């Protein structure tokens, strides 16, 4: 489990795939470092609803998991958010999800099945 805090910079449109799988990505700008970083995270399946409640410019704290995979000799990493807390009047209130969802290999998006 990892966490980061920052400001919502951009929210992308929800993507739905033929299998019924859906995801929505959003970008959070961290301000803890000397140089701010724009970090793209994603919510999948029922967690997409958390992103629907966010607004650009809003301060958030995001809990997420790393998901990595190899596909055709290239490596990919996704940051899957499972909890988003927004700052309201100096206090935190959480949006959906108190614990990470169990890992489901079907969550991975591949254009074709791996050869094994």
Secondary structure, 3 states (H helix, E strand, C coil): CEEEEEEEEEECCCEECCCCCEEEEEEEEECCCCCCEEEEEEEEHHHHHHHHCCCCCCEEEEEEEEEEEEECCEEEEEEEEEEEEEEECCEEEEECCCCCCCCCHHHCCCCCCCCC
